[in-house]
Amino acid sequence: MSYSAMTNNIKCSKTKHVQGFGSLLGYLPFLLTILIGGGIIICYCVAISLKHVEPAFPYISDTGTFPPESCIFTLCLNCAAVVALAIFTLKYLHIIQYNRDASRRVRIVNKAALITGYVSAFGIMIVGAFQETNVLAVHVIGAMMAFVGGTVYMFLIASLGFMRDVNFAVDERKYAKARMIMAVVSLISFIIIVITASIANSMWEPSEKDSGALLWTSADKVSVAV
């Protein structure tokens, strides 16, 4: 076999390995969903079974406050944060790879998306590490970082899909509207969380765990997390 033929075979083999690895990376968002969604469900079930919370829409944080569910809560959120960091980084590099001569606007939006994504992932780590009954202020800061950073990231990524001077490996413009709708829903849910949480904190008593504001806040936290 000639040297050129051997070189071509090596290149083909590398290309197949890269493509195979790339297809595996496409499952990272599903893994992130499983870690967060599965973690919430498992912590809820454990907390209910041990009577640590009431069954009717408790706060997500309440289901991860006491051991052993707090251990599961921390583990799942830390793993989710690592996966989220990988997703944000790969998306950033993907935009750079296919837009080496992109306009300044595209570069700014792409970098801003990376930064807000990192803020969101770090916020997820903080929420998992500092339970609300231990360090409430830090827990709330982490939750704000996760929710706000994640929502802003969704808007920025959706906006890239509307830019005509952005190239993608696969045409993502058909997903831009769906992403923008999800970002708007997330923003509305976050605003409702702030309003209902304020009402619940000002009016809530230990004997009123089924209050309407508390239930709305709990439901909206789940929707924003999803």
Contacts in CASP RR format, 6 or more apart in sequence:
PFRMAT RR
TARGET T0000
AUTHOR 0000-0000-0000
METHOD contacts of the structure
MODEL  1
MSYSAMTNNIKCSKTKHVQGFGSLLGYLPFLLTILIGGGIIICYCVAISL
KHVEPAFPYISDTGTFPPESCIFTLCLNCAAVVALAIFTLKYLHIIQYNR
DASRRVRIVNKAALITGYVSAFGIMIVGAFQETNVLAVHVIGAMMAFVGG
TVYMFLIASLGFMRDVNFAVDERKYAKARMIMAVVSLISFIIIVITASIA
NSMWEPSEKDSGALLWTSADKVSVAV
25 86 0 8 1.000
25 90 0 8 1.000
28 83 0 8 1.000
28 86 0 8 1.000
28 87 0 8 1.000
28 90 0 8 1.000
29 87 0 8 1.000
31 83 0 8 1.000
32 80 0 8 1.000
32 83 0 8 1.000
32 84 0 8 1.000
32 87 0 8 1.000
33 226 0 8 1.000
35 76 0 8 1.000
35 77 0 8 1.000
35 79 0 8 1.000
35 80 0 8 1.000
35 83 0 8 1.000
36 76 0 8 1.000
36 77 0 8 1.000
36 80 0 8 1.000
36 225 0 8 1.000
36 226 0 8 1.000
37 225 0 8 1.000
37 226 0 8 1.000
38 76 0 8 1.000
39 72 0 8 1.000
39 73 0 8 1.000
39 76 0 8 1.000
40 60 0 8 1.000
40 63 0 8 1.000
40 222 0 8 1.000
40 225 0 8 1.000
42 69 0 8 1.000
42 72 0 8 1.000
42 76 0 8 1.000
43 60 0 8 1.000
43 63 0 8 1.000
43 64 0 8 1.000
43 69 0 8 1.000
43 72 0 8 1.000
43 73 0 8 1.000
43 76 0 8 1.000
44 53 0 8 1.000
44 58 0 8 1.000
44 63 0 8 1.000
46 63 0 8 1.000
46 68 0 8 1.000
46 69 0 8 1.000
46 72 0 8 1.000
47 53 0 8 1.000
47 58 0 8 1.000
47 62 0 8 1.000
47 63 0 8 1.000
47 64 0 8 1.000
47 65 0 8 1.000
47 66 0 8 1.000
47 69 0 8 1.000
48 55 0 8 1.000
50 66 0 8 1.000
50 69 0 8 1.000
52 62 0 8 1.000
52 63 0 8 1.000
52 65 0 8 1.000
52 66 0 8 1.000
52 69 0 8 1.000
53 62 0 8 1.000
53 63 0 8 1.000
54 209 0 8 1.000
54 210 0 8 1.000
56 209 0 8 1.000
56 210 0 8 1.000
56 215 0 8 1.000
57 214 0 8 1.000
57 215 0 8 1.000
57 218 0 8 1.000
57 219 0 8 1.000
57 222 0 8 1.000
58 209 0 8 1.000
58 218 0 8 1.000
59 132 0 8 1.000
59 217 0 8 1.000
59 218 0 8 1.000
59 221 0 8 1.000
60 218 0 8 1.000
60 221 0 8 1.000
60 222 0 8 1.000
60 225 0 8 1.000
61 127 0 8 1.000
61 131 0 8 1.000
61 132 0 8 1.000
61 139 0 8 1.000
61 143 0 8 1.000
62 132 0 8 1.000
63 69 0 8 1.000
63 73 0 8 1.000
64 70 0 8 1.000
64 72 0 8 1.000
64 73 0 8 1.000
64 131 0 8 1.000
65 131 0 8 1.000
65 132 0 8 1.000
65 133 0 8 1.000
66 133 0 8 1.000
70 131 0 8 1.000
73 128 0 8 1.000
73 131 0 8 1.000
74 128 0 8 1.000
74 129 0 8 1.000
77 124 0 8 1.000
77 125 0 8 1.000
77 127 0 8 1.000
77 128 0 8 1.000
78 124 0 8 1.000
78 125 0 8 1.000
78 128 0 8 1.000
78 129 0 8 1.000
80 124 0 8 1.000
81 121 0 8 1.000
81 122 0 8 1.000
81 123 0 8 1.000
81 124 0 8 1.000
81 125 0 8 1.000
82 121 0 8 1.000
84 117 0 8 1.000
84 120 0 8 1.000
84 121 0 8 1.000
84 124 0 8 1.000
85 118 0 8 1.000
85 121 0 8 1.000
88 113 0 8 1.000
88 114 0 8 1.000
88 117 0 8 1.000
88 118 0 8 1.000
88 121 0 8 1.000
88 153 0 8 1.000
89 114 0 8 1.000
91 113 0 8 1.000
91 114 0 8 1.000
91 157 0 8 1.000
92 110 0 8 1.000
92 111 0 8 1.000
92 113 0 8 1.000
92 114 0 8 1.000
94 168 0 8 1.000
94 169 0 8 1.000
95 102 0 8 1.000
95 106 0 8 1.000
95 110 0 8 1.000
95 160 0 8 1.000
95 166 0 8 1.000
96 110 0 8 1.000
97 169 0 8 1.000
98 167 0 8 1.000
98 168 0 8 1.000
98 169 0 8 1.000
99 106 0 8 1.000
99 110 0 8 1.000
99 166 0 8 1.000
99 167 0 8 1.000
102 110 0 8 1.000
102 165 0 8 1.000
102 166 0 8 1.000
103 165 0 8 1.000
105 163 0 8 1.000
106 160 0 8 1.000
106 163 0 8 1.000
106 165 0 8 1.000
106 166 0 8 1.000
109 156 0 8 1.000
109 159 0 8 1.000
109 160 0 8 1.000
109 163 0 8 1.000
110 160 0 8 1.000
112 156 0 8 1.000
113 153 0 8 1.000
113 156 0 8 1.000
113 157 0 8 1.000
113 160 0 8 1.000
116 149 0 8 1.000
116 150 0 8 1.000
116 152 0 8 1.000
116 153 0 8 1.000
116 156 0 8 1.000
117 149 0 8 1.000
117 150 0 8 1.000
117 153 0 8 1.000
119 145 0 8 1.000
119 148 0 8 1.000
119 149 0 8 1.000
119 150 0 8 1.000
120 145 0 8 1.000
120 146 0 8 1.000
120 147 0 8 1.000
120 148 0 8 1.000
120 149 0 8 1.000
120 150 0 8 1.000
120 153 0 8 1.000
121 146 0 8 1.000
122 142 0 8 1.000
122 145 0 8 1.000
123 141 0 8 1.000
123 142 0 8 1.000
123 143 0 8 1.000
123 145 0 8 1.000
123 146 0 8 1.000
124 142 0 8 1.000
124 146 0 8 1.000
126 138 0 8 1.000
126 139 0 8 1.000
126 141 0 8 1.000
126 142 0 8 1.000
126 145 0 8 1.000
126 146 0 8 1.000
127 139 0 8 1.000
127 142 0 8 1.000
127 143 0 8 1.000
127 146 0 8 1.000
130 138 0 8 1.000
130 139 0 8 1.000
130 142 0 8 1.000
131 139 0 8 1.000
132 139 0 8 1.000
132 140 0 8 1.000
147 190 0 8 1.000
147 193 0 8 1.000
147 224 0 8 1.000
148 190 0 8 1.000
150 186 0 8 1.000
151 183 0 8 1.000
151 186 0 8 1.000
151 187 0 8 1.000
151 190 0 8 1.000
151 224 0 8 1.000
154 179 0 8 1.000
154 182 0 8 1.000
154 183 0 8 1.000
154 186 0 8 1.000
155 180 0 8 1.000
155 183 0 8 1.000
155 187 0 8 1.000
157 179 0 8 1.000
158 176 0 8 1.000
158 179 0 8 1.000
158 180 0 8 1.000
158 182 0 8 1.000
158 183 0 8 1.000
159 180 0 8 1.000
160 166 0 8 1.000
160 172 0 8 1.000
160 176 0 8 1.000
161 168 0 8 1.000
161 172 0 8 1.000
161 173 0 8 1.000
161 175 0 8 1.000
161 176 0 8 1.000
161 179 0 8 1.000
162 173 0 8 1.000
162 176 0 8 1.000
162 180 0 8 1.000
185 223 0 8 1.000
186 223 0 8 1.000
186 224 0 8 1.000
189 220 0 8 1.000
189 223 0 8 1.000
189 224 0 8 1.000
190 220 0 8 1.000
190 224 0 8 1.000
192 216 0 8 1.000
192 217 0 8 1.000
192 220 0 8 1.000
193 217 0 8 1.000
193 220 0 8 1.000
193 221 0 8 1.000
193 224 0 8 1.000
196 212 0 8 1.000
196 213 0 8 1.000
196 214 0 8 1.000
196 216 0 8 1.000
196 217 0 8 1.000
196 220 0 8 1.000
197 213 0 8 1.000
197 217 0 8 1.000
199 213 0 8 1.000
200 211 0 8 1.000
200 212 0 8 1.000
200 213 0 8 1.000
200 214 0 8 1.000
200 217 0 8 1.000
203 211 0 8 1.000
203 213 0 8 1.000
204 211 0 8 1.000
204 213 0 8 1.000
204 214 0 8 1.000
208 214 0 8 1.000
END
